């Protein structure tokens, strides 16, 4: 009886650990997209140019890219709990700086810190959930860790713009009050990670990392970007084009939506843009579960076709200003984004080997982040010199052309069809 009670107490502790790691993941990324519906308010308050808005977004993404390239192995070297705690604190600091920001440079500093921390929290929390699932006492099956981590990540990113949109639409001094919720939840997350009690097997592994004679080396911070063997080179290049396009399309909504929505629909505001961004993220996550049984080449082609269609609607709606067309375009963008991400990640898994999997994933994610940065810099520059309408139109045309070529090439390639070259 005593042993049974001990096992039940251990299982309860392990399940609580999963809950707190998951909560830390959600609140750690919640503040990342919170600012997106507020960009138009910053523009009005500080007289910012469109390129300034794109700069804020690009440097936030640059923080995430730097973390991915240089710090991604920290959880494996010093333990996921230490990394989560450190970067949850960095998230709080970056959020506080964003709340108190008085000009563009101070806001950029806060956003860069949030970008760095969100990437490391995602990596460390996923590592933690994997270790907890492997312990066998949490009820979380190891094969479901990736899905759970992805869902929690998207949930956090999706809640952010909803909170930011509601604050921007209805709360007084929204550029300050919008950050109160992530600050409060972040403090709870820090407290939860500090008091985290891990199962004995997981704690043993974490302690061994902390007692290693050579804890960290400068080589641990070198990027691990990997390209596959020659026969898989074209297939991998096409695969990496998928996050480049999908991240770019989402980046347009996440950074520029508050600036161009007023030219597309009769009603706009932080709540409208915040809801649109949240819908793209949440529907994208849902369609990945539904479309998982589709043949890979058909899933990839359908994803790109939907992005072509949604950007065509975006281009058309700049002239028609139809609310119905806007809603339909956002829905198609979400479906296309989800199917492209599903096809891309599935193809990486098909091409990678155990010895190069981590490096290929890093390359894949790095190219995706570049896709969310480089086009937005161009959109901001064009909007400064001509107009936001022209910038969005050129971006939509670029996406339609690139997505058409990628979708056709992806669907016709033998590796995507499961055939050896």
C-alpha positions in Angstrom: 0.0 0.0 0.0 2.8 2.3 0.8 4.5 1.6 -2.5 1.3 2.2 -4.3 0.8 5.6 -2.6 4.4 6.5 -3.4 3.9 5.6 -7.1 0.7 7.6 -7.2 2.4 10.6 -5.6 5.2 10.3 -8.1 2.8 10.2 -11.0 0.9 13.2 -9.7 4.2 15.1 -9.4 5.2 14.1 -12.9 1.9 15.2 -14.4 2.1 18.5 -12.6 5.6 18.9 -14.1 4.1 18.4 -17.6 1.5 21.0 -16.8 3.9 23.6 -15.6 6.3 23.0 -18.5 3.4 23.4 -20.9 2.2 26.5 -19.1 5.7 28.0 -19.3 5.8 27.3 -23.0 2.5 29.1 -23.6 3.2 32.2 -21.5 6.8 32.3 -22.9 5.7 32.8 -26.4 2.4 34.7 -25.7 4.1 38.0 -25.7 5.9 37.4 -29.0 2.9 38.2 -31.3 1.1 40.4 -28.7 2.4 43.6 -30.4 1.2 42.8 -33.9 -2.3 44.5 -33.5 -0.7 47.5 -31.8 1.7 48.5 -34.7 -0.8 51.0 -36.1 -1.1 52.6 -32.6 2.7 52.9 -32.3 2.7 54.4 -35.8 0.2 57.1 -34.8 1.8 57.8 -31.4 5.4 58.0 -32.6 4.9 59.0 -36.3 6.6 55.9 -37.5 7.1 55.0 -41.2 6.1 51.6 -42.6 9.8 50.7 -42.7 10.1 51.4 -39.0 7.2 48.9 -38.4 8.9 46.3 -40.6 12.2 47.0 -38.7 10.6 46.2 -35.4 9.3 42.9 -36.7 12.5 42.0 -38.6 14.7 42.6 -35.5 12.4 40.6 -33.3 12.7 37.7 -35.8 16.4 38.3 -35.9 16.5 37.7 -32.1 14.8 34.3 -32.7 17.2 33.5 -35.5 20.2 34.3 -33.4 18.9 32.1 -30.6 18.3 29.3 -32.9 21.7 29.5 -34.5 23.9 30.1 -31.5 22.0 29.0 -28.4 19.9 26.1 -29.6 22.0 23.4 -27.8 21.8 25.0 -24.4 19.1 22.7 -23.1 21.2 19.7 -23.9 24.2 21.2 -22.1 22.9 22.7 -18.9 19.4 21.2 -18.6 16.0 22.4 -19.9 14.8 23.7 -16.5 17.7 26.1 -16.2 17.2 27.3 -19.7 13.4 27.8 -19.3 13.9 29.7 -16.1 16.6 32.0 -17.5 14.7 32.8 -20.7 11.3 33.2 -19.0 13.0 35.9 -16.9 14.4 37.4 -20.1 10.9 37.4 -21.6 9.7 39.3 -18.6 12.5 41.8 -18.9 11.9 42.3 -22.6 8.1 42.7 -22.1 8.7 45.2 -19.3 11.0 47.2 -21.6 8.4 47.1 -24.4 5.8 48.4 -22.0 7.9 51.2 -20.8 9.4 52.0 -24.3 9.6 55.7 -25.1 10.9 55.6 -28.6 11.7 53.2 -31.5 15.2 52.0 -30.3 13.9 51.2 -26.8 11.0 49.2 -28.3 13.4 47.3 -30.6 15.6 46.3 -27.7 12.6 44.9 -25.8 11.3 43.0 -28.9 14.8 41.6 -29.7 14.9 40.2 -26.1 11.5 38.7 -26.5 12.5 37.1 -29.9 15.6 35.5 -28.3 13.7 34.2 -25.4 10.7 32.8 -27.3 13.0 30.6 -29.4 14.9 29.2 -26.4 11.7 28.6 -24.4 10.2 26.7 -27.3 13.3 24.5 -27.6 13.8 23.9 -23.9 10.1 23.2 -23.2 10.0 20.7 -26.0 13.1 19.1 -24.6 11.5 19.0 -21.2 8.3 17.4 -22.4 10.3 14.8 -24.3 12.2 13.9 -21.1 9.1 13.8 -19.0 7.2 11.6 -21.5 10.2 9.2 -21.7 10.0 8.8 -17.9 6.7 6.9 -18.3 5.0 8.4 -15.3 3.3 11.4 -16.8 0.6 9.9 -19.0 2.1 11.8 -22.0 3.1 9.4 -24.8 6.5 10.0 -26.4 5.1 9.9 -29.9 2.7 12.7 -29.0 5.3 15.1 -27.7 5.9 16.9 -31.0 2.1 17.4 -31.5 1.6 18.6 -27.9 4.5 21.0 -28.1 3.4 22.3 -31.5 -0.1 22.9 -30.2 1.0 24.7 -27.1 3.4 26.8 -29.1 0.6 27.8 -31.6 -1.8 28.4 -28.7 0.6 30.9 -27.1 1.3 32.7 -30.3 -2.4 32.8 -31.1 -3.5 34.1 -27.7 -1.0 37.0 -27.9 -2.6 38.9 -30.8 -6.0 38.3 -29.3 -5.0 39.9 -26.0 -3.1 42.7 -27.8 -6.1 43.3 -30.1 -8.6 43.5 -27.2 -6.3 45.9 -25.2 -5.7 48.1 -28.3 -9.4 48.3 -29.0 -10.9 48.8 -25.6 -8.4 49.5 -22.8 -7.1 52.9 -21.9 -3.4 53.5 -22.7 -3.2 50.3 -24.7 0.5 50.6 -25.4 1.0 50.1 -21.7 -1.9 48.0 -20.4 -1.6 45.4 -23.2 1.6 44.1 -21.6 0.1 43.6 -18.1 -1.4 40.1 -18.9 1.8 38.6 -20.2 3.8 40.1 -17.3 1.4 38.6 -14.7 1.3 35.2 -16.5 5.0 35.3 -17.0 5.6 35.7 -13.3 3.4 32.7 -12.6 5.3 30.7 -15.1 8.6 31.6 -13.5 7.3 30.6 -10.1 6.0 27.3 -11.5 9.4 26.5 -13.2 11.3 27.4 -10.0 9.1 25.0 -7.9 9.1 22.3 -10.6 9.6 18.8 -9.1 10.8 16.4 -11.7 10.5 12.6 -11.7 13.7 10.9 -10.3 14.8 9.6 -13.7 14.5 13.0 -15.3 16.1 14.8 -12.3 19.1 12.4 -12.6 19.6 13.3 -16.2 19.4 17.0 -15.4 21.8 16.7 -12.5 24.3 14.9 -14.6 24.3 17.8 -17.1 24.9 20.3 -14.2 27.8 18.2 -12.8 29.5 17.6 -16.2 33.2 18.5 -15.9 33.1 20.6 -19.0 29.7 22.3 -18.9 30.0 24.7 -21.9 32.4 25.3 -24.6 32.5 28.0 -27.3 32.0 25.3 -29.9 28.5 24.7 -28.4 27.5 28.1 -29.7 28.6 27.5 -33.3 25.7 27.1 -35.8 24.9 23.6 -36.9 23.5 24.1 -40.4 23.5 21.0 -42.6 22.7 20.3 -46.2 21.9 16.7 -47.3 23.8 14.6 -49.8 23.8 15.5 -53.5 21.0 13.3 -54.6 18.7 14.9 -52.0 19.9 18.4 -52.6 17.1 19.5 -55.0 14.4 17.9 -52.9 15.7 19.7 -49.8 15.9 23.0 -51.6 12.3 22.7 -52.6 11.3 21.7 -49.1 13.1 24.8 -47.6 11.1 27.0 -50.0 8.0 26.0 -48.1 8.7 27.7 -44.8 10.2 30.6 -46.7 6.9 31.3 -48.4 4.7 30.3 -45.5 6.6 32.4 -42.9 6.7 35.3 -45.4 2.9 35.3 -45.9 2.3 35.1 -42.1 4.9 37.9 -41.6 2.9 40.2 -43.8 -0.2 39.8 -41.6 1.8 39.9 -38.3 3.7 43.1 -39.2 1.7 45.1 -41.8 -1.9 44.0 -41.4 -2.8 47.1 -39.2 -1.5 49.3 -41.9 -3.2 47.9 -45.0 -6.4 46.6 -43.5 -7.9 50.1 -43.4 -7.5 50.1 -47.2 -9.3 46.8 -47.7 -12.3 46.7 -45.4 -14.7 49.4 -44.1 -14.0 48.6 -40.4 -10.6 48.0 -38.9 -8.7 48.3 -35.6 -6.4 46.3 -33.3 -9.1 43.7 -32.6 -9.6 43.0 -36.3 -6.0 42.5 -37.1 -5.4 40.6 -33.9 -8.2 38.2 -34.7 -7.0 37.7 -38.2 -3.5 36.8 -37.0 -4.8 34.4 -34.3 -7.1 32.7 -36.8 -4.2 32.1 -39.2 -2.2 30.5 -36.4 -5.0 28.4 -34.8 -6.6 27.2 -38.1 -3.1 26.4 -39.4 -2.5 24.1 -36.4 -5.8 22.5 -36.8 -5.5 21.7 -40.5 -2.1 20.0 -39.8 -4.0 17.4 -37.8 -6.7 16.9 -40.4 -4.4 16.8 -43.4 -1.8 14.4 -41.9 -3.2 11.5 -43.8 -2.9 13.2 -47.3 -0.2 12.0 -49.6 2.8 14.3 -49.2 3.0 15.6 -52.7 -0.7 16.4 -52.8 -0.5 18.1 -49.4 2.4 20.3 -50.5 0.8 21.2 -53.8 -2.5 22.0 -52.2 -0.8 24.2 -49.6 1.0 26.3 -52.2 -2.2 26.5 -54.3 -4.1 27.9 -51.4 -1.5 30.5 -50.8 -1.6 31.5 -54.4 -5.4 31.8 -54.2 -5.3 33.7 -50.9 -2.8 36.2 -52.2 -4.8 36.7 -55.4 -7.8 37.5 -53.2 -5.6 39.9 -51.2 -4.5 41.7 -54.4 -8.1 41.8 -55.7 -9.5 43.1 -52.3 -7.1 46.1 -52.4 -9.4 47.3 -55.2 -12.8 45.9 -54.1 -12.6 46.5 -50.3 -14.9 43.5 -49.5 -15.2 42.2 -46.0 -16.4 38.8 -47.2 -13.4 38.5 -49.5 -11.1 39.5 -46.7 -12.5 36.8 -44.4 -12.2 34.2 -47.1 -8.7 35.2 -47.9 -7.6 34.9 -44.2 -9.2 31.5 -44.0 -7.4 30.3 -47.2 -4.1 31.8 -45.9 -4.5 29.8 -42.7 -5.2 26.5 -44.5 -2.4 27.1 -47.0 0.1 28.0 -44.2 -0.8 24.8 -42.2 -0.5 22.5 -45.2 2.8 24.0 -46.3 4.3 23.6 -42.8 3.0 20.0 -42.6 4.5 19.1 -46.0 7.8 20.8 -45.2 8.3 19.2 -41.8 7.3 15.8 -43.1 9.7 16.0 -46.0 12.6 17.0 -43.7 11.9 13.9 -41.7 11.9 11.8 -44.9 15.2 13.2 -46.1 17.1 13.4 -42.7 19.3 10.7 -41.2 20.0 10.3 -37.5 23.4 11.9 -37.9 22.2 15.1 -39.7 18.6 15.5 -38.5 19.3 18.4 -36.0 21.4 20.2 -38.6 18.9 19.9 -41.3 16.1 21.1 -39.0 18.2 24.1 -38.2 18.8 24.9 -41.8 15.1 24.5 -42.6 14.0 26.8 -39.7 16.7 29.3 -40.6 15.5 29.6 -44.2 11.9 30.0 -42.9 12.9 32.8 -40.6 14.8 34.5 -43.4 11.5 34.3 -45.4 9.7 36.3 -42.7 12.5 38.9 -42.5 13.8 39.7 -46.0 10.4 40.3 -47.8 9.2 42.4 -44.9 12.2 44.7 -45.2 11.4 45.1 -48.9 7.7 45.8 -48.1 8.6 48.5 -45.6 11.0 50.2 -48.0 8.6 50.2 -50.9 5.8 51.5 -48.7 8.0 54.4 -47.5 8.9 55.4 -51.0 5.6 54.8 -52.8 2.6 53.4 -50.8 1.6 50.5 -48.6 -0.9 49.5 -51.3 1.8 49.1 -53.9 4.1 47.2 -51.5 1.4 44.7 -50.6 0.5 44.3 -54.2 4.1 43.5 -55.2 4.5 41.1 -52.3 1.3 39.3 -53.3 2.5 39.0 -56.9 5.9 37.7 -55.7 4.2 35.0 -53.5 1.9 33.9 -56.3 4.8 33.4 -58.7 7.1 31.7 -56.3 4.4 29.5 -54.7 3.2 28.4 -58.2 6.7 27.3 -59.2 7.4 25.6 -55.8 4.1 23.8 -55.7 4.4 22.4 -59.2 8.1 21.3 -58.7 7.3 19.8 -55.3 4.4 17.8 -56.5 6.4 16.4 -59.5 9.6 15.5 -57.6 10.1 11.7 -57.2 11.1 12.0 -53.5 7.9 13.8 -52.6 5.9 11.0 -54.2 7.8 8.5 -52.2 9.8 7.2 -55.1 13.6 6.8 -55.0 15.6 9.0 -57.4 
